[in-house]
Amino acid sequence: MITSKKKLEIELSEAFIKFQRELIGRGPQEAKTYIVEDMIILRFKGVLTTEEKHLVSHHTGKGLVKKMRQVLREMYSKEYEEIVEKHTGFKVLSSHSDTSTNTGERIEVFVMDQNIGKLLDEKNNN
């Protein structure tokens, strides 16, 4: 397990950017990870491709982009969870994702089997 909460948050952000670049061909413009109790929350800004930006300007296209992103996430959910488990050393109980076609942001939430935030805080205070 990594000793610093901030370091773990940075490493998770970087790991997800790398994975998305390999998967989609580009990563988000910005990624930020937050560890809150037993949850790991990732916020990605600027995730839509140029083609997706054109599609979401039409109401039918918004649904297509949203659905495609959901299908991709479901296809690779195991890999997403493995990234989190590898970096934290703990098990993911569940994960959730949503992409906003209005803002071009995506949120990933991983619910862990331990209160990682508390464990890291305690470790850093000792």
C-alpha positions as a Python dict, from the first residue, in 0.01 Angstrom:
ca = {
    (1, 'M'): (0, 0, 0),
    (2, 'I'): (118, 352, -75),
    (3, 'T'): (182, 562, 233),
    (4, 'S'): (57, 898, 109),
    (5, 'K'): (-303, 972, 14),
    (6, 'K'): (-194, 1246, -226),
    (7, 'K'): (61, 1017, -392),
    (8, 'L'): (-197, 741, -435),
    (9, 'E'): (-447, 988, -583),
    (10, 'I'): (-187, 1108, -834),
    (11, 'E'): (-83, 754, -927),
    (12, 'L'): (-445, 649, -985),
    (13, 'S'): (-508, 955, -1205),
    (14, 'E'): (-198, 878, -1412),
    (15, 'A'): (-284, 507, -1444),
    (16, 'F'): (-634, 587, -1571),
    (17, 'I'): (-506, 846, -1819),
    (18, 'K'): (-260, 588, -1956),
    (19, 'F'): (-529, 318, -1983),
    (20, 'Q'): (-771, 553, -2160),
    (21, 'R'): (-504, 660, -2407),
    (22, 'E'): (-443, 296, -2493),
    (23, 'L'): (-818, 218, -2510),
    (24, 'I'): (-960, 522, -2692),
    (25, 'G'): (-649, 674, -2847),
    (26, 'R'): (-656, 981, -2625),
    (27, 'G'): (-691, 1056, -2259),
    (28, 'P'): (-883, 1325, -2075),
    (29, 'Q'): (-752, 1681, -2068),
    (30, 'E'): (-753, 1668, -1689),
    (31, 'A'): (-790, 1397, -1425),
    (32, 'K'): (-830, 1429, -1050),
    (33, 'T'): (-870, 1150, -794),
    (34, 'Y'): (-1025, 1184, -450),
    (35, 'I'): (-1010, 923, -175),
    (36, 'V'): (-1310, 969, 53),
    (37, 'E'): (-1352, 706, 324),
    (38, 'D'): (-1424, 377, 139),
    (39, 'M'): (-1465, 541, -202),
    (40, 'I'): (-1223, 636, -475),
    (41, 'I'): (-1369, 904, -699),
    (42, 'L'): (-1209, 1000, -1029),
    (43, 'R'): (-1317, 1307, -1223),
    (44, 'F'): (-1207, 1341, -1583),
    (45, 'K'): (-1248, 1663, -1781),
    (46, 'G'): (-1236, 1687, -2159),
    (47, 'V'): (-1310, 1322, -2234),
    (48, 'L'): (-1511, 1360, -2554),
    (49, 'T'): (-1337, 1304, -2887),
    (50, 'T'): (-1378, 1554, -3170),
    (51, 'E'): (-1632, 1322, -3335),
    (52, 'E'): (-1829, 1287, -3011),
    (53, 'K'): (-1837, 1666, -2968),
    (54, 'H'): (-2000, 1694, -3311),
    (55, 'L'): (-2249, 1418, -3229),
    (56, 'V'): (-2360, 1565, -2895),
    (57, 'S'): (-2464, 1888, -3065),
    (58, 'H'): (-2765, 1688, -3194),
    (59, 'H'): (-3014, 1531, -2950),
    (60, 'T'): (-2994, 1188, -3120),
    (61, 'G'): (-2615, 1202, -3105),
    (62, 'K'): (-2616, 1266, -2729),
    (63, 'G'): (-2786, 932, -2671),
    (64, 'L'): (-2547, 753, -2907),
    (65, 'V'): (-2238, 891, -2735),
    (66, 'K'): (-2377, 815, -2389),
    (67, 'K'): (-2466, 458, -2488),
    (68, 'M'): (-2131, 395, -2657),
    (69, 'R'): (-1945, 519, -2349),
    (70, 'Q'): (-2160, 296, -2125),
    (71, 'V'): (-2093, -10, -2342),
    (72, 'L'): (-1717, 58, -2344),
    (73, 'R'): (-1716, 101, -1966),
    (74, 'E'): (-1904, -227, -1918),
    (75, 'M'): (-1664, -406, -2153),
    (76, 'Y'): (-1361, -285, -1957),
    (77, 'S'): (-1501, -267, -1603),
    (78, 'K'): (-1279, -556, -1491),
    (79, 'E'): (-967, -374, -1612),
    (80, 'Y'): (-1078, -49, -1444),
    (81, 'E'): (-1129, -231, -1113),
    (82, 'E'): (-794, -411, -1150),
    (83, 'I'): (-615, -77, -1183),
    (84, 'V'): (-767, 40, -854),
    (85, 'E'): (-697, -290, -677),
    (86, 'K'): (-337, -298, -802),
    (87, 'H'): (-262, 53, -675),
    (88, 'T'): (-448, 29, -343),
    (89, 'G'): (-397, -333, -244),
    (90, 'F'): (-767, -359, -157),
    (91, 'K'): (-1072, -513, -323),
    (92, 'V'): (-1328, -316, -522),
    (93, 'L'): (-1681, -407, -411),
    (94, 'S'): (-1858, -212, -685),
    (95, 'S'): (-1793, 58, -940),
    (96, 'H'): (-2007, 318, -1109),
    (97, 'S'): (-1952, 553, -1401),
    (98, 'D'): (-2128, 831, -1588),
    (99, 'T'): (-2033, 1063, -1872),
    (100, 'S'): (-2190, 1405, -1914),
    (101, 'T'): (-2249, 1489, -2279),
    (102, 'N'): (-2315, 1849, -2169),
    (103, 'T'): (-1984, 1917, -1994),
    (104, 'G'): (-1761, 1648, -2148),
    (105, 'E'): (-1677, 1515, -1803),
    (106, 'R'): (-1677, 1160, -1673),
    (107, 'I'): (-1698, 1040, -1314),
    (108, 'E'): (-1578, 701, -1191),
    (109, 'V'): (-1663, 584, -839),
    (110, 'F'): (-1512, 274, -681),
    (111, 'V'): (-1650, 143, -353),
    (112, 'M'): (-1378, -43, -166),
    (113, 'D'): (-1386, -318, 96),
    (114, 'Q'): (-1188, -97, 338),
    (115, 'N'): (-1203, 264, 452),
    (116, 'I'): (-885, 354, 264),
    (117, 'G'): (-913, 722, 349),
    (118, 'K'): (-911, 646, 722),
    (119, 'L'): (-627, 392, 688),
    (120, 'L'): (-410, 641, 498),
    (121, 'D'): (-490, 922, 742),
    (122, 'E'): (-398, 700, 1039),
    (123, 'K'): (-77, 583, 868),
    (124, 'N'): (27, 941, 789),
    (125, 'N'): (-44, 1059, 1145),
    (126, 'N'): (177, 791, 1302),
}
